[in-house]
Amino acid sequence: MSEIKRILIIEDEADMAKIMKDVLTLGGYDVRSEGTGTGGLETAAAWNPHLILLDLTLPDLDGIEVCRRIREESVAPILILSARGGETDKILGLGFGADDYMTKPFSFGELTARIGAQLRRSEMQSGAARSGPESSREGLLSFGELKIDKKAYRVESGGREISFSAREFELLHFLALHEGQVFSKARLLDSVWGYDAYGDEATVTVYIRRIREKIEADPSQPAYLRTVWGVGYKFDGKGGGNVSAGRTRP
């Protein structure tokens, strides 16, 4: 019998927290909620949740700071919930270790779909890590110094391992697996996130930026993750060939 998944809600709006807790409890999860950042940090450390729902606006600590502190100690997926829908908040939240971002108001159907997707990916990543590098050669993609190991969820460049979140890895692997093929943001949301009906295309932009910062010698002139104007993104396995004229941007 599979383990009941533990979900921690860090949300200062009591009514919202109660509704989410009731919905998720009915869905079979073990749920706890905290109304402050301090309480959330303490519960996260003591209870070791499988996933965390984190509001950005808390009475004592900024949600971004809470996210950063949790990520220092835990690999559990963090899903940010906020009424602040600007792209800057998305970039800040995802940049400090969050795995996904939802803007209030949202449907509870969307919320449970996102949670399910995050937990499935987290389990896949944990299973890959347990399998060890000796069993990972079958899923290895190699592009010069850049190596992407699907089974071990590892990315290496020049023999050095680069730290990737599960979602960052999946986006890079998907593009590399379809080398040279151009994908729109909407298609990437559908293929990698799996919820195109709910997706925010700005999330793809954030992740592309983060991956470029990790694998590109010059993220402003990327060699691997290329922008195709008016269409989307593609992976260039040559990773150092001629860069198309003009600036590259997300």
N, C-alpha and C positions, 0 to 999 in steps of 0.2 A: 504494500500500500504506500502510495507516494506521500511525502511529507506535506502537511498543511502549510501553505505559504504565509509568512508573517508580513504584514504591511503596516508601516508607521505613517500616520498622517500628522503633519506639522502645519497647523492652520489655526489662526486666532479667531476666525468667525465661527462661533460655537454652533450655530444652526447648520452651516455648511459642513463642518466637521462631523456633526451627528448624522446628517443625511448620507455623507460618503461612507461613514463607518457602518451604518445600517445596510446600505446597498452592497458593500463589499463583504460584510458578514454573511448576508443572504447568499452571496456568490461562493461561499465556502472558504473564505480567507479568515485568518486570525488577525484582528485589527486592533491597534491601539492609537490613541490620538493625544497630541500635546498642543497647547495653545501658545507656547512661547518657543523661541529659538533655543534658549538654555535647556528647557525641559526636553525639547526634541533631541538635542545633542546627548543628554544624559540617557534617554531611553534608547537611542540608536546604539550607544556604546554598550549598554547593559543587556539589551534584548536581541541585538544582531538581526534586524529585520531583513527579509529577502528583497524588499522594495520600499522606497520612501516617496511619499507625496509631500511636496514642500511648497508652501506659499511664500512668495517673495516679501510680502509686507507683514512683518511681525512686530509686536510691541516693544521687544527688547533688543533684538539683533536683526540686522538686515539678512534677508533670505539668501543672498549671494554669499555672505560670509558663512552662514550655516552650511550651505552647500560645500564650500571650500573645506571647512573643517571635517565634515562627514567624509568627504572623498579622501582625505588624508589617512583615514582609518578603515574605510570600508569600500568594497567594490560593488555593493548593492546598487541596482539601477535607481537613479533619482529622477523623478518626474516633477518638473516645476509647474505650479499652478499660480497664475497671476492675472490680475486685471490690467497690468501694464503690458500692452500688446505691441509696443514698439520694437523694431528690429534690434535696437541697442540692448534692450533687456534680454532678448534672445541670445545675442552674442555673448553678453556677460554671463548669463546663466549656463549656457552650454560650455563656455570657455573655462568655467571653474569646475567642470566635472559632471554637470547634469547630462542625462541621457536623452531627455525629451522635454518638450515645453508645450503647455496648453494654456490658452487665453480664456479667461472667464468672460461670459458664461459659456459653459460647455454641456453637452448631453452626457448622461451617465452611461449611455451605450458606448459613446466614444471613449469615455474614461476607462471602462472595463476592457474595451478592445485594446487600448494602448497598454494597460497593465498586463494583459495576457501576452501581448507581443514581447514586452520587455522581459517578462519572467521566462518565456520560452528561449529567448536569445541568451539570457543569463545562464540558463541550464546548459545550453549548447556550449557556451564558452567554458563553463566549469568542467564539462565532460571532456572537452578538447584538452584542457590543461592537465587533467588526470591521465590522459592517454599517453602523454610524454612525447618528446621530440623524436624518439626512435620510430614511432608509428606514423609520422606525419609526412613522409616523402611523397606519398601518392597525391596529396593535395597541394603540392608545392608549385607556385608560379615563380619563374625567375626572369628578371629583366636586368641583365648586367649586375650591378651591385645591389639592386633592389630585389628582395626575395619576400614572397607573400605565401605563408604556410597556412592553408585552410584548416587542417586538422588540429594544429596546435594554436591557432589564432595568434600567430607571430608575424611580425614584420621586421625585416633586417635590412640595413643599408650599410655596405662596406664592412660586413661582419659584426655590426653593432645592432643590438635589438632596440627597437623603438616602441615605446609604450603607446598602445592604442586601446580605446574603449571598444566594446563589442560592436557598437553601431558604426564607429569610424572604420573598423576593420571590414565590416560587411559592405559598406559603400565602396571602399577601395577595392576589395576583392571582386565585387560585382563588375565594376568598370574594367578592372584588369582582365577578368575572365572573358570579357567581350571587347578585347583590345581593338581600337580603331573605330568602334561603333559609337555613334553619337546618341545620347539619351537626353530627353528633356527633363526638367525638374519634376514635372508631374509623373513621368514614367519612373524616375528614380524613387519617388515617394511610394509608388505602387509596388515596385519590385523589391525595394530594400526595407521600407517601413511597413508596407502591407496595409495601409489605410488611406488610399488615395482620396476617398470621399471626404476625409476629415483633414487631410494634410495641409500644412502651411509651407509653401515653396521656399520661404525665407530660411526654413530649417536646413534645407539642402545647401543653400548658400553658406550658412555657418559651418557646416561640416566640411564642405569643400575647402574653405579657408583653413580650417584646423588641420586637415590632412596635408595641404600644401605646406603649411608651416613645419610639418614633421618630416616630409620626404623630399622637398624641393631645395636645391641649393640656393635659389632665389625665388621665394614665393610670389613675388610680383611679376616674374617672368617664368612661369612654370614650364618644366620640360615634360613631366608625366601627365598631370591633370590639366588638359587644355580646355579652354572655352571656345565653343563654336558660336559665333555671334548670331543671336536671334533664334538659336535652336537649343543648345544645352552644353553638355560636357562630354568629353571622350578621354580615354586613356591612351597615351602614346608610349608603347613599350620601348621605343628607342631611347627615350628619356634623356635627351642630350643632343638630339638632332636639330635641324634648323627650326627656329621658332618663327611662326608666322609674323609678318610685319604688323606693327601696331601694338598698343598696350593690351595686356590681358587683365581682365577683372572678373569677379564672380558673376 
